[in-house]
Amino acid sequence: MYTRILIATDGSDLAKRGLDHGLALAKTLKAKVFVLTVTEPWSRVGLEDLSAQTGGIDAAADYAATLEKQAREVLAAAGKQASEFGVDVEPLLLRDRHAGEGILEAAEEHDINLIVMASHGRRGMARLLLGSETLEVITRGKVPVLVIK
């Protein structure tokens, strides 16, 4: 039924629970697995202002390098977790996107037929203020989404 599973992770404890669930499902189904992490965009204007205030330190390059390092660490940890399940994964990194946007882009590009992701399940004002990447993926996506809480 599901042959190509995309598991989204940011490395948080909640995302690790989603990764565990997705990997166990993939192992049972013998599905191909893609593990995705997305780095958030940063305002170029804000970085240029910061660079000017810090005497020319290239804040944009430092920011990008820090995010790249963190994303690589998240993907390496996910790969290790997958190995413990006996599942091979293809790591994916999308830069400068909001999480929901990146998940949908990767799902389309890799012909995914199930997305697995974790959600805090916030309600009310917290959801309105923080936004919901999960809600975006569910409402805009074209494939089923398994949400882990």
PyMOL commands that set and color helices and strands:
alter all, ss='L'
color gray80, all
select helices_A, chain A and resi 13-29+44-53+59-85+99-109+124-130+133-140
alter helices_A, ss='H'
color red, helices_A
select strands_A, chain A and resi 4-8+32-38+89-94+114-118+145-148
alter strands_A, ss='S'
color yellow, strands_A
deselect
rebuild
show_as cartoon
